[in-house]
Amino acid sequence: MPDHPHDDDFDAGTEADAVPTADELAWRAIVDNYGERAEIDEPPVTPPAAPSAGPVSGAPFGGRFGDPRAFGTPDDEVQDLDDLDDEEEGYVPPEPPPLPTVAPDRGLAWAGVFGSPVVLLVCLILQISIPTWLGYLLVVGFVGGFVYLVFQMPREPREPWDDGAQV
């Protein structure tokens, strides 16, 4: 008895003897022709067409496409675009709103948070010795500015769906 219920239906020789489908034949053709350059026959040479009724002398392609002057010139298109620009020059955008200003107390706190480490770092890199009291003052300015900014943060939580955009 076979281990699997369908093992008796499976025969290893039937897969090789199977007739290939159209998809399989198409894939085989693609694989067989992979990398080869296609050969294109040159198109047959046809005699030139008879000119249309009333050809324009000097028209391209023997006048088969009618009067080229009926289509306008590229200069006409440029003039039309210039006319559009003249109409749009009347628009004057509104003045932008003024930039927001920082309150003096917050500006001083931000200066302490960013300015104190910068001054200490520059003095360290350039090997400038500063008085001890100035070093302590810079450290206190940093810590004090940070604490002030933390306490000025809003206490209530934001709306969960607020992404900061204002309409």
N, C-alpha and C positions, 0 to 999 in steps of 0.2 A: 504494500500500500504506500502511496507517495506521502511525503511529509506535508506537503502543501496541497490543498484541494485542487488547485489548477495546474499542478506539475505534470499531470498526465496529458494535458492539452498542449503543453509547450514542447515544441520540437526544434532543436537547434538548426536543423537543415531548412526549415520552412522560411526563416527570415532571409536567408541568402537567395532562396528561390522566388521570393515575392516579386511581383511586378512593380517597378518604381512608379510613383505617382507623378503628376505634372509638376508639383512643387519640387520634388526630389530631382527631376530632370532639369528644372530651371536652376536649382542650386549647383548641380553638377556642371552645367554650362558656365555658370559664373566662375566656379573654382577652376575649371579647365582653361578659361580665357583670362584668368587673373594675370595681370602684368603685361599682357600682350597689347600692342597698339592696334587700334581698329584701323582697317583700311577703308578709306572713303573714295568712292569713284567720283571722278570729276563730272559735274553736271553737263548735260548735253548742250551744245551750242545751238541757240535758236536765232533765226534771222531777226533783224530789228523790225519792230512793229511799224506799220504805216502811220504817218503823222495824222493827228486828229484834225477835224475840220477847223480851219482858221488858226494854224499854228503861229505863234509869236516868234519872229526872227530872233535868234540869239537865246531862246529859252533853253534851259537845261533839259537834257534827255530828249532832244528832238521835239520838244513841244508836247509831249504826251500828257503832261500834267496841267495844261492850260496856261493862262497868263500868270506869271509869277508876281506881277504887280498887284494882283487881286489879294494876295496874302499879306501885303504890307511889308515894311522894311524894319530891320532891327531898331533903327532910329526912332520909329513911331512908338515902339514899346518903351524905350528909355524916356521919351517925352511924357508918356502916360504915367510912368512911375514918378517923374519929377512933379507932375501935377498933384499926385497923391500926397507927396511930402509937404507941398505948400499948404494943403488943407489941414494937416496935422500940426503945423507949427503954431496954431492958435491955442493949443492946449498948454496950460501952465499948471504943473503939479502943485498941490498945496504944500505949505511949509511944514516940515516935520516938527513934531512936538519937541520941546527942549529936553535935553538929557537930564535924567534924574540926578539929584545931588544927595550926597551922603551927609547925615547929621554930624555935627562936629564931634560929639562924644563917640560915635561909632568910627569916624575917621581916625581919631586918636587911638582907639582900640586896635583898629586894623594896622595902623602904623607901628604900634607896639608889637603886634603878632608877627608882622613881616619885616619891619625895619630893624628891630633889635637883633635877631639872628644874623641878618645881612651885615650889620656893623661889626658884630663879634667875629663873623667869618672873615671879613675883609681884614680886620686887625690881626687875626691869627695867620692868614696867608701872607700878608705883607710884613709880618713880625713887628708890628707896631705895639708898643707896650702902652696900655691905658691904665689910669689910676684904678685902684681896687674899687673905690666907691662908684666909679662910672660903670664898671663891669657889673656890680650888684644892681645898679639902677637899670641897666639894660635887661638883666634877667627879670627883675621885678616888672618892668614894662611889658615884657613878653607874657609872663604869667598873668599879670593883671589884665592885659588886653584880652587874653584868651578867656579868662573867667568872666569878664564883663560881657563878651559876645555870647558865651554860653547862657548866661542868665537873661540876656535880652531875647533869646529865642522864644517863639510862641509856645505856650504851655499846652494848648489843646491840639489834638491830632488833626491832620488835614483830612479832607474828604477822601475816601478810598479811590474814587474815580477821577480825582483832580490831577491833571497832568501839567498844571502850571500855565496853560494857555488862558488868555483872557479875551473875551469878545467885547 
